[in-house]
Amino acid sequence: MENKILIFMPTINVGGVEKNFFLITNYLSKKYNHLSVVSLSREIKKKLNKKIKFVGPKTKIFEKYSRRIKFLISLIYLIKNIILNRDTLVLCFQANMYCVFICKLFGAKVVLRSNSSPEGWSKNIIKLQLYKLGFKCADGIIVNSQQFKKQLKKKFNVQAKCIYNPLNYNEVKRLSKKKVKFSFYNKKSLNIINVARFEDQKDHLTLLKAINILKKKINFRLVLIGNGSNEPLIREYIKNYKLQKEIKIIKNITNPFPYILKSDLVVLTSIYEGLPNILLESLVLNKFIISSRCPTGPAEILDNGKGGLLFKVKNFKELSEKILFYKKNKSNLKIKLIHAKKNLHKFDYIKNLAKYSNYLNRYIN
């Protein structure tokens, strides 16, 4: 195909959005001869197919600026590219509303990929009105769960296409076999892991409060893998409640899978999500999951509790009860894990990537 696709991804951090960005972008580069990426993060070039054109600064000078400033600078590159290539279709991974208004102003078609539930960004009235307008202006919208799709219909009266995150089973298993020096876990303990950015959305305090309730009831080890602004808060809680021997923080890890493989239980305490990759990847590694019933994703992945245990968002007492229940009923709960793994076919890597090119073809001249 000779059609031009431009992917808008102003910044790169470590997380599910970024992981899906690389998977989807590299796949699309095999389907379209002219594919470009607008970003201020030059390091992404190392992970992109060499045929993909990078549109952005030639230096790292802008990387010290705030996220919002980076978005604005990236929009300048976007405008320039649209003016030079009027027939380009834009696929936006970040800064959706900025991007859609620029595209409409300069006459470009745009498809938005929305990554997390409206619960996380629709509380502000002004923001809500901007999102309503932005979604109406977009040519197409992609979301990553059916519940998310229903929320957009209810809140904004727009139709979205649900395409699940592409799950690469073989890659997860391959990365999980990497050897790591790790002696923190104890065979006599319940070994728990949480992999999430240290930010408010991930609500680590609920997990820590639940664990604090359990410290006199069971032996456990908890590993927290992540980075973020709430790290001092997390460390302060651990220190104040004398949990240093039971909890270990691991930072700057790009491959959490060997640690997940060594764990007994995966816990997610998010306030909102889109479709949390870490739950899908943990199931590939045959790990039982306890998750908040947050919008959106966990209940869909765990089939409304048939494939794991769910608790109410921020309810640390219920979470502590679920962890204790798992500890006492490990063998009986294996049937839930088997059920969840059977549902993984919905998130198949090849099938869901193909849906992207099929959907984008609707909007190409």
C-alpha positions, 0 to 999 in steps of 0.5 A, spaced: 500 500 500 502 507 498 498 510 503 501 514 508 500 513 516 503 518 521 503 515 529 503 521 534 506 519 540 510 525 544 513 521 549 515 515 552 515 512 559 515 505 561 508 502 561 502 498 557 501 504 553 508 504 550 508 497 550 502 497 545 505 502 541 511 499 539 507 492 537 502 496 533 507 501 530 512 495 528 506 491 525 503 497 521 510 498 518 509 491 515 502 493 512 504 500 509 510 503 505 509 510 508 509 510 516 512 516 520 512 517 528 512 524 531 515 524 538 520 527 542 523 521 545 529 519 540 530 513 544 524 510 541 528 509 534 532 503 537 525 499 538 522 501 531 523 498 524 528 501 520 523 503 515 519 507 519 521 515 519 522 518 525 519 525 525 522 530 531 528 533 534 535 531 532 537 532 539 535 530 546 534 538 548 527 537 549 527 531 554 528 535 560 521 539 559 514 537 562 510 532 559 505 538 557 510 542 554 513 536 550 506 535 547 506 542 545 512 541 541 510 535 538 504 538 535 508 543 531 512 537 528 505 534 527 502 541 523 509 541 519 508 534 517 500 534 515 502 541 511 507 537 507 503 531 506 495 532 506 493 525 505 496 522 511 492 519 516 494 520 523 493 515 529 494 518 535 496 514 542 497 520 546 495 527 547 488 525 544 484 532 544 490 536 542 492 532 536 484 531 534 483 539 534 490 540 530 488 535 525 481 537 524 484 545 523 489 543 518 484 538 514 487 531 516 483 525 518 485 522 525 484 516 529 484 516 536 487 510 540 484 511 547 488 508 553 484 508 559 477 509 562 474 515 562 473 515 570 481 517 570 480 524 566 472 526 565 471 529 572 473 536 570 467 539 567 471 543 562 475 537 560 469 533 559 466 538 554 473 538 551 473 531 550 465 530 548 467 535 542 474 532 541 471 525 540 465 527 536 471 531 531 475 524 531 474 520 524 475 514 528 476 511 535 479 505 538 479 502 545 482 496 548 476 493 552 468 492 551 467 496 558 471 502 555 467 502 549 460 502 553 463 507 557 464 512 551 457 511 548 454 512 555 458 518 557 460 521 550 455 518 545 460 516 540 461 509 537 468 506 538 472 500 535 474 495 541 481 492 539 484 488 545 491 489 547 495 484 542 498 479 547 505 476 545 505 469 549 511 467 546 515 473 548 512 473 555 515 466 556 521 467 553 523 474 557 520 470 563 526 465 562 531 470 563 536 469 569 535 474 575 539 474 582 533 474 587 533 471 593 528 475 597 522 470 596 521 465 602 518 458 600 514 458 607 511 465 605 506 467 600 510 471 595 506 476 592 508 481 586 505 488 584 507 491 577 505 498 576 507 505 576 508 509 583 502 514 581 495 515 584 492 511 579 495 505 581 493 506 588 499 502 592 496 505 599 490 500 598 495 494 597 500 496 603 494 497 608 491 490 606 498 487 607 499 491 614 492 487 616 495 481 614 502 481 617 500 478 624 496 472 620 500 470 615 507 469 612 508 473 606 513 477 602 511 483 597 515 485 591 513 492 588 516 493 581 515 500 578 517 507 578 514 514 580 512 520 584 509 516 589 515 512 591 517 516 597 510 516 600 510 508 599 517 508 602 514 512 608 508 507 609 513 501 609 518 504 614 512 507 619 509 500 619 515 496 620 514 492 613 521 493 611 523 485 612 516 483 608 516 488 602 522 490 597 521 495 592 525 494 585 526 500 580 528 501 573 526 494 571 524 493 564 523 486 564 518 484 570 517 477 568 522 473 571 520 476 578 512 474 576 514 467 574 517 466 581 511 469 585 505 465 587 500 471 587 499 477 582 495 483 585 493 489 582 490 495 586 488 500 580 483 506 581 482 505 573 485 502 567 484 501 560 486 493 559 492 492 564 497 488 560 500 485 566 494 481 568 494 478 561 502 477 562 501 474 568 496 469 566 500 467 560 505 465 566 500 461 570 499 466 576 493 467 580 490 474 580 487 478 585 485 485 582 480 491 584 474 491 580 476 498 577 474 501 570 476 498 565 479 491 564 480 487 570 473 484 570 473 483 563 480 479 563 477 475 569 470 474 566 467 477 572 470 473 577 470 466 574 477 467 572 480 470 579 478 474 585 476 481 584 475 487 590 472 493 590 476 499 589 480 502 595 477 497 599 483 494 603 479 490 608 476 486 602 483 485 599 486 483 605 480 478 606 481 476 599 489 474 599 487 470 606 482 466 602 487 465 596 492 463 602 487 458 605 484 455 598 490 455 593 488 448 590 481 449 590 482 456 586 486 453 580 479 452 577 479 459 576 486 460 573 484 455 568 478 458 566 482 465 565 487 462 561 482 459 556 479 466 555 486 468 553 485 467 546 481 473 545 487 477 546 491 473 541 497 477 538 496 476 531 488 477 531 488 483 534 494 486 530 490 485 524 484 488 526 488 495 526 490 495 519 483 493 517 480 498 521 485 504 519 483 502 512 476 505 512 479 512 513 484 511 507 483 515 501 
